[in-house]
């Protein structure tokens, strides 16, 4: 689902969601980009400071600090409380 926040981040860039890659844990530049994937399940974000990006699944896994297996299990169980 594309929300207004995602549309704004795609247009303007955004501070990175992964503070551990930044001095003091804060990204004061728009180093995080969101974009439409070219294929279903394809890459849709990139952090220029971390030098990594990926799919929505990859983002959720990193953002919540879960293994791929744990995230998949959580999604299969309906998501629950994050």
MODELLER restraints for C-alpha pairs under 7 A, 6 or more apart:
rsr = mdl.restraints
at = mdl.atoms
rsr.add(forms.Gaussian(group=physical.xy_distance, feature=features.Distance(at['CA:6:A'], at['CA:34:A']), mean=6.82, stdev=0.5))
rsr.add(forms.Gaussian(group=physical.xy_distance, feature=features.Distance(at['CA:9:A'], at['CA:33:A']), mean=6.36, stdev=0.5))
rsr.add(forms.Gaussian(group=physical.xy_distance, feature=features.Distance(at['CA:9:A'], at['CA:34:A']), mean=6.00, stdev=0.5))
rsr.add(forms.Gaussian(group=physical.xy_distance, feature=features.Distance(at['CA:10:A'], at['CA:33:A']), mean=5.87, stdev=0.5))
rsr.add(forms.Gaussian(group=physical.xy_distance, feature=features.Distance(at['CA:10:A'], at['CA:34:A']), mean=4.62, stdev=0.5))
rsr.add(forms.Gaussian(group=physical.xy_distance, feature=features.Distance(at['CA:10:A'], at['CA:35:A']), mean=5.45, stdev=0.5))
rsr.add(forms.Gaussian(group=physical.xy_distance, feature=features.Distance(at['CA:13:A'], at['CA:30:A']), mean=4.94, stdev=0.5))
rsr.add(forms.Gaussian(group=physical.xy_distance, feature=features.Distance(at['CA:13:A'], at['CA:31:A']), mean=6.58, stdev=0.5))
rsr.add(forms.Gaussian(group=physical.xy_distance, feature=features.Distance(at['CA:13:A'], at['CA:32:A']), mean=5.78, stdev=0.5))
rsr.add(forms.Gaussian(group=physical.xy_distance, feature=features.Distance(at['CA:13:A'], at['CA:33:A']), mean=5.06, stdev=0.5))
rsr.add(forms.Gaussian(group=physical.xy_distance, feature=features.Distance(at['CA:14:A'], at['CA:30:A']), mean=4.25, stdev=0.5))
rsr.add(forms.Gaussian(group=physical.xy_distance, feature=features.Distance(at['CA:14:A'], at['CA:31:A']), mean=6.17, stdev=0.5))
rsr.add(forms.Gaussian(group=physical.xy_distance, feature=features.Distance(at['CA:14:A'], at['CA:32:A']), mean=5.05, stdev=0.5))
rsr.add(forms.Gaussian(group=physical.xy_distance, feature=features.Distance(at['CA:14:A'], at['CA:33:A']), mean=6.40, stdev=0.5))
rsr.add(forms.Gaussian(group=physical.xy_distance, feature=features.Distance(at['CA:15:A'], at['CA:27:A']), mean=5.38, stdev=0.5))
rsr.add(forms.Gaussian(group=physical.xy_distance, feature=features.Distance(at['CA:15:A'], at['CA:28:A']), mean=6.36, stdev=0.5))
rsr.add(forms.Gaussian(group=physical.xy_distance, feature=features.Distance(at['CA:15:A'], at['CA:29:A']), mean=5.76, stdev=0.5))
rsr.add(forms.Gaussian(group=physical.xy_distance, feature=features.Distance(at['CA:15:A'], at['CA:30:A']), mean=4.60, stdev=0.5))
rsr.add(forms.Gaussian(group=physical.xy_distance, feature=features.Distance(at['CA:15:A'], at['CA:31:A']), mean=5.72, stdev=0.5))
rsr.add(forms.Gaussian(group=physical.xy_distance, feature=features.Distance(at['CA:15:A'], at['CA:32:A']), mean=5.60, stdev=0.5))
rsr.add(forms.Gaussian(group=physical.xy_distance, feature=features.Distance(at['CA:16:A'], at['CA:27:A']), mean=5.86, stdev=0.5))
rsr.add(forms.Gaussian(group=physical.xy_distance, feature=features.Distance(at['CA:16:A'], at['CA:31:A']), mean=5.86, stdev=0.5))
rsr.add(forms.Gaussian(group=physical.xy_distance, feature=features.Distance(at['CA:16:A'], at['CA:32:A']), mean=4.75, stdev=0.5))
rsr.add(forms.Gaussian(group=physical.xy_distance, feature=features.Distance(at['CA:16:A'], at['CA:47:A']), mean=6.39, stdev=0.5))
rsr.add(forms.Gaussian(group=physical.xy_distance, feature=features.Distance(at['CA:19:A'], at['CA:25:A']), mean=4.26, stdev=0.5))
rsr.add(forms.Gaussian(group=physical.xy_distance, feature=features.Distance(at['CA:19:A'], at['CA:26:A']), mean=5.41, stdev=0.5))
rsr.add(forms.Gaussian(group=physical.xy_distance, feature=features.Distance(at['CA:19:A'], at['CA:27:A']), mean=6.54, stdev=0.5))
rsr.add(forms.Gaussian(group=physical.xy_distance, feature=features.Distance(at['CA:21:A'], at['CA:49:A']), mean=6.68, stdev=0.5))
rsr.add(forms.Gaussian(group=physical.xy_distance, feature=features.Distance(at['CA:21:A'], at['CA:50:A']), mean=5.95, stdev=0.5))
rsr.add(forms.Gaussian(group=physical.xy_distance, feature=features.Distance(at['CA:31:A'], at['CA:47:A']), mean=5.75, stdev=0.5))
rsr.add(forms.Gaussian(group=physical.xy_distance, feature=features.Distance(at['CA:31:A'], at['CA:48:A']), mean=5.25, stdev=0.5))
rsr.add(forms.Gaussian(group=physical.xy_distance, feature=features.Distance(at['CA:31:A'], at['CA:49:A']), mean=6.38, stdev=0.5))
rsr.add(forms.Gaussian(group=physical.xy_distance, feature=features.Distance(at['CA:32:A'], at['CA:46:A']), mean=5.85, stdev=0.5))
rsr.add(forms.Gaussian(group=physical.xy_distance, feature=features.Distance(at['CA:32:A'], at['CA:47:A']), mean=4.46, stdev=0.5))
rsr.add(forms.Gaussian(group=physical.xy_distance, feature=features.Distance(at['CA:32:A'], at['CA:48:A']), mean=6.36, stdev=0.5))
rsr.add(forms.Gaussian(group=physical.xy_distance, feature=features.Distance(at['CA:33:A'], at['CA:45:A']), mean=5.48, stdev=0.5))
rsr.add(forms.Gaussian(group=physical.xy_distance, feature=features.Distance(at['CA:33:A'], at['CA:46:A']), mean=5.30, stdev=0.5))
rsr.add(forms.Gaussian(group=physical.xy_distance, feature=features.Distance(at['CA:33:A'], at['CA:47:A']), mean=6.41, stdev=0.5))
rsr.add(forms.Gaussian(group=physical.xy_distance, feature=features.Distance(at['CA:34:A'], at['CA:44:A']), mean=5.68, stdev=0.5))
rsr.add(forms.Gaussian(group=physical.xy_distance, feature=features.Distance(at['CA:34:A'], at['CA:45:A']), mean=4.35, stdev=0.5))
rsr.add(forms.Gaussian(group=physical.xy_distance, feature=features.Distance(at['CA:34:A'], at['CA:46:A']), mean=6.68, stdev=0.5))
rsr.add(forms.Gaussian(group=physical.xy_distance, feature=features.Distance(at['CA:35:A'], at['CA:44:A']), mean=4.94, stdev=0.5))
rsr.add(forms.Gaussian(group=physical.xy_distance, feature=features.Distance(at['CA:35:A'], at['CA:45:A']), mean=6.02, stdev=0.5))
rsr.add(forms.Gaussian(group=physical.xy_distance, feature=features.Distance(at['CA:36:A'], at['CA:44:A']), mean=5.53, stdev=0.5))
rsr.add(forms.Gaussian(group=physical.xy_distance, feature=features.Distance(at['CA:37:A'], at['CA:43:A']), mean=5.35, stdev=0.5))
rsr.add(forms.Gaussian(group=physical.xy_distance, feature=features.Distance(at['CA:37:A'], at['CA:44:A']), mean=4.86, stdev=0.5))
rsr.add(forms.Gaussian(group=physical.xy_distance, feature=features.Distance(at['CA:41:A'], at['CA:55:A']), mean=6.02, stdev=0.5))
rsr.add(forms.Gaussian(group=physical.xy_distance, feature=features.Distance(at['CA:42:A'], at['CA:55:A']), mean=5.37, stdev=0.5))
rsr.add(forms.Gaussian(group=physical.xy_distance, feature=features.Distance(at['CA:43:A'], at['CA:53:A']), mean=6.86, stdev=0.5))
rsr.add(forms.Gaussian(group=physical.xy_distance, feature=features.Distance(at['CA:43:A'], at['CA:54:A']), mean=4.37, stdev=0.5))
rsr.add(forms.Gaussian(group=physical.xy_distance, feature=features.Distance(at['CA:43:A'], at['CA:55:A']), mean=4.26, stdev=0.5))
rsr.add(forms.Gaussian(group=physical.xy_distance, feature=features.Distance(at['CA:44:A'], at['CA:54:A']), mean=6.08, stdev=0.5))
rsr.add(forms.Gaussian(group=physical.xy_distance, feature=features.Distance(at['CA:44:A'], at['CA:55:A']), mean=5.42, stdev=0.5))
rsr.add(forms.Gaussian(group=physical.xy_distance, feature=features.Distance(at['CA:44:A'], at['CA:56:A']), mean=6.68, stdev=0.5))
rsr.add(forms.Gaussian(group=physical.xy_distance, feature=features.Distance(at['CA:45:A'], at['CA:53:A']), mean=5.23, stdev=0.5))
rsr.add(forms.Gaussian(group=physical.xy_distance, feature=features.Distance(at['CA:45:A'], at['CA:54:A']), mean=5.77, stdev=0.5))
rsr.add(forms.Gaussian(group=physical.xy_distance, feature=features.Distance(at['CA:45:A'], at['CA:55:A']), mean=6.84, stdev=0.5))
rsr.add(forms.Gaussian(group=physical.xy_distance, feature=features.Distance(at['CA:46:A'], at['CA:52:A']), mean=5.72, stdev=0.5))
rsr.add(forms.Gaussian(group=physical.xy_distance, feature=features.Distance(at['CA:46:A'], at['CA:53:A']), mean=3.93, stdev=0.5))
rsr.add(forms.Gaussian(group=physical.xy_distance, feature=features.Distance(at['CA:46:A'], at['CA:54:A']), mean=6.75, stdev=0.5))
rsr.add(forms.Gaussian(group=physical.xy_distance, feature=features.Distance(at['CA:47:A'], at['CA:53:A']), mean=6.01, stdev=0.5))
rsr.add(forms.Gaussian(group=physical.xy_distance, feature=features.Distance(at['CA:61:A'], at['CA:67:A']), mean=6.30, stdev=0.5))
rsr.add(forms.Gaussian(group=physical.xy_distance, feature=features.Distance(at['CA:61:A'], at['CA:68:A']), mean=6.30, stdev=0.5))
rsr.add(forms.Gaussian(group=physical.xy_distance, feature=features.Distance(at['CA:61:A'], at['CA:71:A']), mean=6.18, stdev=0.5))
